[in-house]
C-alpha cells in the first residue's frame, strides 16, 4: 500500500506567529523570518506520510532549496513540491495532482479562502485541514489529521 501524502503550506502552517509547541526556533532563510518547531516536525513525521509542499511562499530559483532548509530545521524528510504555474491558485495545483488514483492526500493550509469544493477529486483522495494562521499545526491538529485519516479509510 502506498504511503499517504501530507501537503503543507509554509506561512501560517509550519512558519507560525505563536509557539504552540514550546520549542520555537526563530531564524531567517533568504531574509524571510521563520518561527519553526522541531516538536511539530516530530509530530508530523509520526503521521507516517510523505511530505509535499504547496505554497506561494518563496517563489523563484531558491524556493526548493529554501523548502529543504525548512524541512531540515524541523527534522522532516522533504519529498517534493506541487508546482503552481503562471500564478495558478493552489486549488488548480491540487486539482492536477488529484486526477490519478493514489493514496490519501491530507492538505493542511491556513487560508480560509481556499475553495475545496471547487477541486475535482474523482477518487476521493483529499482531506483538507484548515489551521489558524497564528498557531499553525498544533497537537490538536495532528490528532484531527489522525482521526480524519482513520475515518476516511474506514469508509472505503
Backbone bond lengths (Angstrom), bond angles and torsions (degrees), N, CA, C in turn:
res aa  C-N    CA-C-N  psi(-1)  N-CA   C-N-CA  omega(-1)  CA-C   N-CA-C  phi
1 X - - - 1.447 - - 1.529 108.89 -
2 X 1.304 115.14 135.86 1.454 121.50 -178.77 1.536 110.66 -72.99
3 X 1.315 116.17 140.27 1.466 122.03 -179.87 1.531 110.84 -66.95
4 X 1.338 116.33 138.98 1.469 121.00 177.00 1.528 110.03 -61.49
5 X 1.328 114.93 162.39 1.466 121.55 -177.71 1.524 108.83 -117.90
6 X 1.317 116.19 134.58 1.460 123.03 174.01 1.517 107.20 -111.23
7 X 1.327 116.40 118.10 1.460 122.25 -178.28 1.525 107.45 -103.32
8 X 1.326 115.52 121.84 1.460 120.95 -174.19 1.521 112.26 -116.56
9 X 1.311 115.31 138.66 1.453 123.28 165.00 1.529 106.21 -83.54
10 X 1.332 117.67 169.33 1.465 120.39 179.46 1.529 110.24 -100.31
11 X 1.336 116.72 -76.06 1.471 119.53 -175.35 1.519 111.20 -65.43
12 X 1.327 115.43 128.30 1.457 121.38 178.77 1.514 113.24 84.82
13 X 1.313 117.64 -9.51 1.464 121.36 179.79 1.524 110.55 -112.41
14 X 1.326 117.37 -57.47 1.470 120.38 173.33 1.530 111.32 -109.22
15 X 1.317 118.04 -29.33 1.465 123.09 174.73 1.525 106.62 -94.66
16 X 1.328 116.71 103.07 1.460 121.13 -167.73 1.524 112.96 -112.57
17 X 1.312 114.95 162.44 1.465 121.84 175.39 1.529 109.42 -82.93
18 X 1.327 116.26 -44.03 1.460 121.85 -178.40 1.526 110.17 -105.78
19 X 1.328 115.01 152.83 1.460 121.95 -178.87 1.524 110.20 -94.56
20 X 1.322 117.26 94.55 1.465 122.09 -178.03 1.528 112.72 -81.65
21 X 1.338 117.63 -10.53 1.462 121.27 -174.61 1.533 113.05 -110.47
22 X 1.335 117.95 -10.87 1.460 121.44 177.63 1.518 115.02 78.43
23 X 1.326 117.07 17.51 1.475 118.44 -179.51 1.523 112.06 -144.92
24 X 1.322 117.25 32.71 1.465 118.56 -171.68 1.525 112.45 -62.14
25 X 1.309 112.74 140.97 1.457 123.05 174.92 1.514 105.88 -111.26
26 X 1.327 117.37 123.76 1.457 119.57 176.97 1.516 108.96 -106.87
27 X 1.315 114.36 134.80 1.459 120.94 -178.08 1.527 107.70 -157.80
28 X 1.314 116.33 -175.72 1.457 121.41 172.66 1.515 109.01 -131.38
29 X 1.316 115.05 149.30 1.466 122.40 173.28 1.517 105.63 -129.27
30 X 1.315 116.44 118.28 1.471 121.64 -175.92 1.535 111.43 47.44
31 X 1.309 115.38 44.10 1.466 124.46 177.62 1.521 114.23 72.03
32 X 1.333 118.67 6.77 1.459 121.89 173.66 1.522 107.75 -89.49
33 X 1.337 118.80 123.97 1.471 120.10 178.53 1.522 110.91 -72.68
34 X 1.315 115.40 138.64 1.462 121.35 -179.31 1.522 110.70 -130.42
35 X 1.326 115.65 142.18 1.465 122.88 168.20 1.522 104.59 -126.69
36 X 1.319 115.87 109.48 1.460 121.71 -174.26 1.522 110.00 -122.40
37 X 1.328 116.49 165.67 1.458 121.91 -178.46 1.520 110.71 -135.05
38 X 1.336 116.26 126.11 1.468 120.48 174.08 1.533 110.27 -68.32
39 X 1.341 116.40 -36.69 1.472 119.06 178.82 1.525 110.65 -62.97
40 X 1.338 116.51 -39.88 1.461 119.49 175.12 1.525 109.23 -60.87
41 X 1.317 116.74 -44.62 1.456 121.05 178.68 1.521 112.16 -58.70
42 X 1.336 116.76 -42.03 1.465 120.92 178.40 1.530 110.79 -63.73
43 X 1.336 116.16 -43.24 1.469 119.85 179.79 1.530 111.12 -64.81
44 X 1.323 116.46 -39.61 1.465 120.18 176.58 1.527 109.69 -63.79
45 X 1.320 117.16 -43.96 1.467 121.02 179.55 1.524 111.47 -61.39
46 X 1.337 116.63 -35.01 1.467 120.86 179.46 1.530 112.89 -67.61
47 X 1.343 117.46 -14.60 1.462 120.54 177.11 1.523 111.96 -72.76
48 X 1.329 116.77 -9.35 1.464 122.56 178.13 1.533 111.51 53.49
49 X 1.331 114.89 58.50 1.460 122.08 178.78 1.518 109.18 -131.02
50 X 1.316 115.43 158.97 1.462 119.66 168.72 1.521 107.33 -80.00
51 X 1.326 117.60 141.34 1.459 122.75 -176.87 1.523 109.50 -99.94
52 X 1.331 115.33 120.62 1.463 122.53 172.79 1.519 107.43 -117.48
53 X 1.316 117.15 151.87 1.459 122.41 177.53 1.522 109.10 -110.72
54 X 1.325 116.35 139.43 1.460 122.96 171.70 1.516 106.11 -139.94
55 X 1.332 114.99 98.83 1.459 119.85 -171.95 1.514 110.60 -148.08
56 X 1.303 115.25 148.35 1.460 120.33 171.86 1.525 109.60 -91.06
57 X 1.322 116.66 3.10 1.452 123.24 -179.54 1.527 109.87 -74.09
58 X 1.294 115.69 134.68 1.466 121.75 168.10 1.529 113.00 58.95
59 X 1.320 115.96 61.42 1.463 120.88 174.90 1.518 110.57 -68.16
60 X 1.289 115.88 168.71 1.447 120.59 168.98 1.510 114.30 101.45
61 X 1.317 113.43 -168.19 1.455 122.41 -171.94 1.526 112.42 -55.93
62 X 1.329 117.89 -42.50 1.454 120.77 -174.28 1.505 115.50 -88.60
63 X 1.324 118.38 3.74 1.462 120.58 -172.48 1.521 112.60 -57.52
64 X 1.315 118.91 -49.17 1.460 120.97 -178.12 1.521 110.59 -63.91
65 X 1.312 116.92 -42.44 1.467 120.59 177.83 1.526 110.32 -60.99
66 X 1.335 117.00 -43.02 1.457 120.65 -179.73 1.523 112.01 -66.79
67 X 1.324 117.52 -38.86 1.461 120.57 176.68 1.524 110.45 -65.98
68 X 1.317 116.91 -36.35 1.469 120.15 176.21 1.528 110.05 -64.40
69 X 1.337 117.07 -39.32 1.459 120.85 178.00 1.519 110.84 -62.12
70 X 1.329 117.24 -44.14 1.463 120.81 177.39 1.525 110.07 -60.36
71 X 1.317 116.94 -46.98 1.464 121.02 178.86 1.532 110.36 -58.21
72 X 1.314 117.24 -45.25 1.467 121.02 179.82 1.528 111.41 -61.30
73 X 1.336 116.98 -44.85 1.456 120.97 -179.40 1.532 111.90 -62.97
74 X 1.341 116.18 -31.06 1.463 120.90 -179.69 1.525 112.64 -91.46
75 X 1.322 117.38 -6.49 1.454 120.94 -177.62 1.516 113.24 76.35
76 X 1.337 117.13 28.37 1.462 122.06 -179.59 1.518 111.01 -100.07
77 X 1.329 115.53 148.51 1.454 120.14 172.54 1.530 107.59 -88.40
78 X 1.312 115.69 110.48 1.464 122.74 -178.72 1.523 108.45 -74.96
79 X 1.326 116.90 128.94 1.458 120.85 -179.93 1.515 111.27 -102.88
80 X 1.324 117.73 -64.14 1.462 120.17 -179.32 1.515 110.70 -165.01
81 X 1.311 114.87 172.52 1.452 122.59 177.05 1.523 108.61 -113.28
82 X 1.326 116.56 134.28 1.463 119.40 173.09 1.518 107.13 -79.48
83 X 1.309 117.91 121.77 1.463 119.65 -174.90 1.516 113.56 -75.37
84 X 1.322 114.70 141.24 1.460 120.92 167.93 1.518 105.64 -109.75
85 X 1.306 116.67 142.85 1.457 121.55 -175.01 1.520 110.81 -119.21
86 X 1.314 116.33 134.51 1.469 121.87 171.63 1.529 112.84 46.84
87 X 1.307 116.67 46.19 1.455 119.94 176.78 1.515 114.71 76.21
88 X 1.347 117.43 18.27 1.459 120.54 175.13 1.517 110.28 -50.22
89 X 1.294 115.60 147.80 1.451 120.12 167.00 1.528 108.03 -72.38
90 X 1.301 116.22 157.20 1.462 119.77 177.59 1.533 110.70 -57.98
91 X 1.335 116.25 -34.18 1.462 119.98 -179.85 1.528 110.87 -58.76
92 X 1.322 117.52 -37.85 1.465 120.67 -179.28 1.526 110.98 -67.76
93 X 1.337 116.20 -40.70 1.463 119.51 177.74 1.523 110.49 -63.85
94 X 1.328 116.88 -42.44 1.464 120.28 179.88 1.523 110.49 -66.38
95 X 1.335 117.59 -40.40 1.465 120.77 179.26 1.530 110.86 -58.40
96 X 1.325 117.29 -43.34 1.475 120.13 178.04 1.524 110.52 -60.91
97 X 1.326 116.03 -40.99 1.458 121.57 -176.62 1.533 112.77 -67.11
98 X 1.312 117.28 -32.47 1.468 121.59 -174.44 1.522 114.35 -86.29
99 X 1.306 118.90 2.12 1.467 121.00 -173.34 1.519 114.30 -78.58
100 X 1.312 117.82 -4.28 1.463 120.95 176.30 1.516 109.15 -118.20
101 X 1.322 116.01 155.17 1.464 119.60 174.93 1.514 108.57 -63.99
102 X 1.312 115.68 152.02 1.454 120.38 178.83 1.516 110.48 173.12
103 X 1.317 115.58 -167.87 1.461 120.26 -177.33 1.523 111.83 -74.62
104 X 1.326 115.43 173.43 1.456 120.99 173.94 1.526 109.87 -59.69
105 X 1.331 115.11 146.70 1.460 121.92 177.25 1.523 106.95 -123.97
106 X 1.325 116.55 114.33 1.457 121.62 176.69 1.523 106.41 -101.64
107 X 1.321 116.02 114.76 1.468 122.08 -178.02 1.519 107.93 -104.87
108 X 1.343 116.41 121.67 1.456 122.20 -179.32 1.524 108.47 -114.08
109 X 1.337 115.76 123.59 1.462 120.95 -177.28 1.529 108.16 -149.72
110 X 1.331 115.27 160.08 1.466 120.18 179.71 1.522 112.64 -105.53
111 X 1.316 118.12 6.91 1.457 121.78 -175.24 1.529 110.63 -91.79
112 X 1.350 118.03 106.15 1.457 119.70 179.97 1.528 113.38 -69.17
113 X 1.327 116.84 -9.56 1.460 120.65 179.27 1.515 113.93 -85.16
114 X 1.313 117.90 -3.94 1.466 120.22 178.44 1.524 108.78 -67.12
115 X 1.331 115.64 125.89 1.455 121.95 -177.97 1.532 109.20 -95.45
116 X 1.311 115.73 83.23 1.462 121.44 -176.30 1.523 111.35 -61.98
117 X 1.328 117.18 -35.24 1.472 120.30 -178.60 1.521 112.62 -65.94
118 X 1.328 117.72 -19.46 1.463 120.68 -179.92 1.532 112.03 -84.68
119 X 1.310 117.71 -4.41 1.464 121.21 -175.61 1.523 109.87 -90.80
120 X 1.327 117.72 116.45 1.466 119.51 176.77 1.533 109.81 -64.44
121 X 1.315 115.54 128.09 1.470 122.08 -178.45 1.524 108.22 -135.05
122 X 1.333 117.32 72.23 1.466 120.50 -170.92 1.523 114.88 -62.71
123 X 1.330 118.51 -19.14 1.460 120.81 -178.02 1.526 112.40 -109.66
124 X 1.333 117.94 6.96 1.462 121.21 177.97 1.508 113.94 62.58
125 X 1.315 116.34 40.07 1.463 120.86 -174.61 1.531 113.93 -89.54
126 X 1.342 118.52 -23.01 1.460 121.98 -166.55 1.525 113.84 -89.00
127 X 1.324 114.88 131.23 1.461 124.20 168.03 1.517 105.40 -121.72
128 X 1.340 117.29 122.47 1.467 120.92 179.99 1.523 109.20 -106.32
129 X 1.336 115.98 132.21 1.461 121.76 178.02 1.521 107.36 -123.81
130 X 1.323 114.98 116.67 1.462 121.67 178.50 1.524 108.54 -91.04
131 X 1.342 116.44 129.13 1.464 121.02 179.01 1.524 110.53 -114.29
132 X 1.309 115.70 158.20 1.457 122.34 175.54 1.525 108.58 -69.99
133 X 1.319 117.48 131.38 1.466 121.02 -175.72 1.523 113.18 -65.68
134 X 1.318 118.48 -17.85 1.468 120.35 179.59 1.527 112.02 -82.38
135 X 1.329 116.13 -39.87 1.464 119.95 -174.07 1.519 113.80 -105.15
136 X 1.314 118.06 -20.04 1.461 120.87 179.29 1.521 112.09 63.13
137 X 1.315 115.14 -140.53 1.464 121.21 -179.70 1.527 108.51 -77.26
138 X 1.321 115.04 116.81 1.465 122.60 179.60 1.527 108.64 -109.78
139 X 1.343 118.39 172.49 1.473 118.75 173.58 1.529 112.36 -56.80
140 X 1.339 117.58 -34.29 1.460 120.48 178.73 1.537 111.00 -67.45
141 X 1.316 117.15 -36.42 1.470 120.68 177.67 1.528 109.97 -66.66
142 X 1.321 117.08 -40.72 1.471 120.46 177.11 1.528 109.49 -57.98
143 X 1.327 117.39 -44.40 1.467 120.87 178.83 1.520 110.76 -65.28
144 X 1.335 117.46 -40.69 1.468 121.11 177.27 1.535 110.43 -59.29
145 X 1.310 117.04 -41.84 1.469 121.19 178.50 1.525 110.29 -62.14
146 X 1.328 116.79 -46.21 1.474 120.43 179.30 1.540 110.69 -57.94
147 X 1.318 116.00 -47.07 1.468 120.82 -177.53 1.528 110.47 -64.08
148 X 1.335 116.98 -46.17 1.466 119.82 -178.78 1.524 111.69 -63.77
149 X 1.328 117.43 -38.03 1.469 120.26 176.75 1.527 110.51 -63.55
150 X 1.336 117.25 -45.74 1.467 121.17 179.89 1.520 110.99 -61.74
151 X 1.330 116.57 -44.81 1.464 120.25 -179.64 1.520 111.30 -62.78
152 X 1.328 117.79 -43.11 1.459 120.71 -179.06 1.528 110.35 -64.73
153 X 1.332 116.86 -43.40 1.457 119.66 -178.88 1.528 111.26 -67.46
154 X 1.338 117.32 -34.52 1.451 121.17 178.97 1.522 111.77 -69.91
155 X 1.342 116.56 -27.59 1.472 119.83 -178.13 1.525 112.80 -83.59
156 X 1.312 118.39 -8.64 1.468 120.93 -179.15 1.496 112.27 -90.47
